[in-house]
Amino acid sequence: MTAAAVPDPARRDWGGALAGPAGDVLVTRGLVTAALREAAIDTARLHRADPTDALLGCLPIGARPTRAAIADLYARDLGLMRADLAVRPLDPELFEAPRAGFYADHLLLPWYREGGCPVYACASPDAGLLALAEELAGGPVRLAVATRAEIMGALIAAASPWLTEQARELLRSKTPEASAGTPAPRWQWRTAAGAAAVAGAAVLIWPDLALPASSALVSLFYLGNLVLRAALVLAGRRPGGAAPPPLPDHALPSYSVLVPMYREPEVLPQLAAGLDRLDYPPALLDIKLVLEADDRETLDEALRLGLAERFDIVLVPPSEPRTKPKACNFALPLARGERLVIFDAEDRPESDQLRRAAAAFAAGPPDLACVQARLNFDNAEENWLTRMFAIDYALWFDFLLPGLDRLGMPLPLGGTSNHFRTAVLREVLAWDPFNVTEDADLGLRLQRRGYRVGVIASTTFEEANCEIGNWIRQRSRWLKGYMLTFTVQMRSPADLWRRLGPLGFFGFAFFIGGTALSALINPLVWGCFALWVVAGSPLLDPLFPAPVLVVGLFNWLGGNFLYLYLAMLAPLSRRWFGLVPWALTVTPYWALVSIAGYRALWQWIRRPFHWDKTRHGLSRQLRTSSAGTVT
């Protein structure tokens, strides 16, 4: 993301507020002990964290004074103004939206002029921060005191037009060929229309040649898919190297955690509990709940639970496209972490996941831009659908993605638990707000730019969809996104071949394009099989010359055996023995995927940027287990 030039903060003493009069106030008034003050000073200086944040991070959640109480003490005992940013808005002549990231990093915000002197609101007043403000203003300033939530709220409100423009248009304006929001080039439409016309004419004029050729192409497609997945599973099962050793606390990077949500108030308690379980120094964590500004229900629940005391609440104003990637883009300029991860609202990551990711980056090459954690479900045994979904995810994240990683093929990211180098994420212009599987698209863009994407052996548990209609809406959005991603990446196939190499290009074509195409072709193949059963083979014999018949028979026998074997192997690898017999019922699940595929095709044509919202909090099993959660 672009930003205006900002003062060099290297000279700032990050522990200065607590080491000076502000810290004296807190000890004198009995809010903290002298020992805690010294520990917080060391933490702030070590991690370049806001002193007040560092102080609160040294205390258990239930024992923390409120930020408002601390701000009131600072103002009263230091003789500073207590800023009321909700009553007096920011002066637009002082506020510079492209400096939003700098303001957020230092919790320092130009407020208004009083008698010609700029007044800056801050969370942790000290002489060093005053000097930084004066460098920003180009002359003397006064400091006023506000809480983190008050500063971030005023900052986001003032910067919203700029943040929205960046979130929507940055990728499309800088690299239009990489955005699904840019119309497809004419050659793609002409090629597709020409191919359809030629195929239709061939069937009408030379049916004896065209129909067998079509069945041969379908058989070759299935064979390619079968070979690829077998190779991926073999590669994914190979023992990987030992996990890199964990980093000591002093070597850990700062970490931003973005949690985009929309109309999900019911999952906030378990979300907060999951974030609180993260085993990472609190002073290094920058957690942002990214909400839509008109989602009053979720916002009110977050405020009722007191989450604004612990996390930043980022309110995204309504604008099109209304998608998760646009919301993440909106929050990205405000992120202060050297690393950044996306979690969904219903996620429960393993507590050491951030440490594992930090270690993977430290041990990996400099071009390692992202690592993907595994995903699976903790309500897998709820009903048939959740069981099949869990098997599906275990195969995808435990075998196929590691196989892609080890074979050096492009790795499409999952929608959550992607850990990034923040600087690289900004360099590649972040997510495409017009793509509804922004994760898969971003993974491919990173690899086209010469960066690596890897996997880590840590799992994030989610709520599996337990209702078929909700599942179909979610899966159709994923498949529509794969269609969008495939067509966008193929706008320059020669360049894609050059950058990914033949093996990478083959993997991309079959893993991204082939996943969507399989969902569409499968019902046609099943229909031919049903017709053969009903009408007998003579009617279909012309479609299957001997070589095609041999390949088709191999695909049918070998493919079904392989996929059933994998469906049983995936839960076995996690010792989920109770799920293994359910693998035999995978055929109806494939039928549901095809229903979602045709819904995705219709939406791809009619509503390509529409985001089908997946409802969470439907699981009776999880509602029962999380009842009474304290946050």
Number of C-alpha atoms within 10 A of each C-alpha: 19 13 13 12 10 14 12 9 13 8 10 18 18 27 29 22 24 26 18 13 17 22 27 18 19 19 17 11 11 10 16 19 13 15 10 15 23 16 14 28 25 19 26 25 17 16 20 20 25 25 29 25 22 27 26 21 19 18 15 8 13 7 9 15 14 13 21 16 11 20 23 19 20 27 19 13 14 14 10 16 17 19 23 17 18 11 7 11 14 21 15 13 10 17 18 17 20 19 18 25 22 22 21 19 16 21 24 28 28 27 27 21 16 10 7 9 13 21 24 25 28 28 27 29 29 22 15 17 23 19 16 20 25 17 15 16 16 9 11 15 22 17 27 25 28 30 26 25 20 22 26 22 17 19 27 23 17 19 17 18 13 15 25 21 14 22 26 25 18 21 23 20 13 11 13 14 18 21 25 25 21 14 10 15 12 10 10 14 11 11 11 12 12 12 12 12 11 12 15 14 13 15 14 12 11 11 15 13 13 18 18 18 16 15 18 20 13 17 23 16 17 23 19 17 21 19 13 19 23 18 16 22 20 14 20 22 15 12 7 11 6 6 12 15 12 17 16 9 13 10 13 20 20 21 27 24 23 25 25 23 21 21 17 19 20 17 19 20 20 22 21 21 15 18 18 15 14 18 13 18 19 21 24 26 22 22 22 22 23 23 26 22 14 14 18 14 13 21 25 12 16 20 12 10 15 12 18 18 18 20 19 19 23 27 21 24 20 13 13 13 18 19 24 28 24 28 30 23 24 25 26 25 21 23 22 23 21 16 26 26 23 19 22 18 27 24 23 26 24 18 18 15 21 25 21 22 27 24 21 22 22 18 15 14 11 11 16 21 24 27 24 28 26 24 23 24 22 16 20 23 17 16 14 16 20 23 24 23 20 25 27 19 19 24 22 19 23 24 23 25 26 27 26 27 18 16 16 17 25 28 29 24 25 20 19 21 27 22 28 25 22 21 16 18 19 16 12 15 21 25 29 28 29 28 32 30 28 27 22 23 27 23 25 25 20 23 21 18 12 14 17 23 26 25 24 17 15 19 21 21 17 20 21 27 27 22 14 12 13 16 21 22 18 20 22 25 29 25 28 30 28 28 25 26 25 21 16 22 21 17 17 14 13 10 13 18 17 12 15 21 14 13 14 20 19 17 25 23 16 20 23 23 18 21 16 26 18 19 21 20 16 16 15 11 14 12 11 13 15 12 14 15 10 9 11 12 12 9 10 15 13 14 20 19 14 11 10 19 16 13 17 21 13 15 22 15 11 14 20 14 12 16 17 16 14 21 24 21 20 24 25 16 14 10 11 16 13 11 21 18 11 16 22 13 13 19 12 12 16 16 15 16 22 24 17 26 27 18 19 29 19 14 16 20 9 10 12 21 22 18 20 16 14 16 15 19 19 16 17 12 15 15 14 9 9 14 10 10 10 10 16
